[in-house]
Amino acid sequence: MKIDAIPMSEQLRMLRTGGSTAPLDGIPSPEDGSNGGQVSFVDFLSQQFQTANQSGIEAERALEQAVLGEEVNPHNTVIAVQKASISLTLMMTIKERLERAYQELIRTPLG
C-alpha cells in the first residue's frame, strides 16, 4: 500500500472541514467569543503557524533594512532573526511529533 504525502496546509483544511477536533479549554478564541472562549486544536495550530510565518517575514525585513543600512540598532536585527529561528524550530518539532503520533496510530492494531 502506498501513502502519498499531503501538504500540511491541505491536512489542516481537511481537519477543519471534518469538524472532528475538540476545542481546547483556557485558550482565548480569536473570534468574537461565540464558542465560549474555546478554540479548536486546528485553529490553534493555524494561529501558531501564522505567528511563526510572521516572525520569519519580520526577520527578513530586519535583515533587508540592515543590509541597506536603514537599521541603526543591530540588536533588533539579531533579536528578530533569533525569534524567527526559535519559532521555526518549534513549529518543525510540533510537526514531527504530530507525524510520529500519526504513524503510531497507523501501526496500532484494531483487533
Secondary structure, 3 states (H helix, E strand, C coil): CCCCCCCHHHHHHHHHHHCCCCEECCCCCCCCCCCCCCEEHHHHHHHHHHHHHHHHHHHHHHHHHHHHCCCCCHHHHHHHHHHHHHHHHHHHHHHHHHHHHHHHHHHCCCC
